[in-house]
Structures are given as C-alpha cells and as structure tokens.
C-alpha cells in the first residue's frame, strides 16, 4: 500500500482525516485508478478484501472538474 502523499488529491482542502471533518475525498493514483475516502457504508456486504464507502454527488463532480472532464 502506498502513502497518501503519493496520491493526487482531487477533492477537499484539508488533511484527509475523516475525524477532522475532511471527508469524503477522491484521490488519483499514479496508475490512473481512483481511491475514495469516506464514511463506511453498510448498503451490502462486499466480497472479502473489498469495502464500501459513501460519497456525495458533489464530491464526484468536484473530482471530475479537477480532471478537466
């Protein structure tokens, strides 16, 4: 697992700690995939090794704008 500092933050302006009211956030990895940090969701039980987070539509729109899409 890489350090958060190796990711490109696409949303938010704080330190990325949910306990500091700076969630959710979307990050882009060096390989072009995305990492989402947010509140854990219990919408369904994901397969082993996977997890669910919920993020508002506004955060996805902010990430899309940051990418220029």
C-alpha positions as CSV (number, residue, x, y, z in Angstrom):
1,X,0.0,0.0,0.0
2,X,1.3,3.5,-0.9
3,X,1.4,6.6,1.3
4,X,-1.5,9.1,0.8
5,X,1.2,11.6,-0.1
6,X,1.9,9.6,-3.3
7,X,-1.7,10.2,-4.4
8,X,-3.1,13.2,-6.3
9,X,-6.0,14.7,-4.3
10,X,-8.9,15.7,-6.5
11,X,-11.3,17.0,-3.8
12,X,-11.2,18.6,-0.4
13,X,-8.8,21.1,1.0
14,X,-7.9,19.7,4.4
15,X,-5.7,16.9,5.7
16,X,-7.9,14.0,4.6
17,X,-8.7,12.7,8.1
18,X,-12.3,11.9,8.5
19,X,-12.1,12.7,12.2
20,X,-11.1,16.2,11.2
21,X,-14.3,16.8,9.1
22,X,-12.4,16.5,5.8
23,X,-14.3,13.6,4.2
24,X,-15.1,12.3,1.8
25,X,-12.3,12.8,-0.6
26,X,-11.3,11.3,-4.0
27,X,-7.6,10.7,-5.0
28,X,-6.0,9.5,-8.2
29,X,-3.1,7.0,-8.2
30,X,0.0,7.1,-10.4
31,X,-1.5,4.3,-12.5
32,X,-4.7,6.4,-13.1
33,X,-7.1,4.5,-10.7
34,X,-9.1,6.2,-8.0
35,X,-9.1,5.9,-4.2
36,X,-12.2,7.2,-2.4
37,X,-12.0,8.1,1.3
38,X,-15.3,8.4,3.1
39,X,-17.8,7.1,5.6
40,X,-18.1,3.3,5.6
41,X,-21.4,2.1,4.1
42,X,-23.4,-0.9,5.1
43,X,-25.5,-1.0,2.0
44,X,-24.5,-4.6,1.4
45,X,-21.6,-6.9,2.4
46,X,-18.9,-6.7,-0.2
47,X,-16.6,-9.6,-1.1
48,X,-13.6,-10.3,1.0
49,X,-10.9,-7.7,0.5
50,X,-13.3,-5.1,-0.7
51,X,-15.1,-2.2,1.1
52,X,-17.8,0.3,0.5
53,X,-17.8,4.0,1.2
54,X,-20.5,6.6,0.5
55,X,-19.6,10.0,-1.0
56,X,-22.0,12.7,-2.1
57,X,-22.6,13.6,-5.8
58,X,-21.0,17.0,-5.2
59,X,-17.6,15.3,-4.4
60,X,-17.7,13.2,-7.6
61,X,-18.5,16.4,-9.6
62,X,-15.5,18.1,-7.9
63,X,-13.2,15.3,-8.8
64,X,-14.4,15.3,-12.4
65,X,-13.8,19.1,-12.7
66,X,-10.3,18.6,-11.2
67,X,-9.6,16.2,-14.0
68,X,-10.9,18.5,-16.6
69,X,-13.6,16.0,-17.9
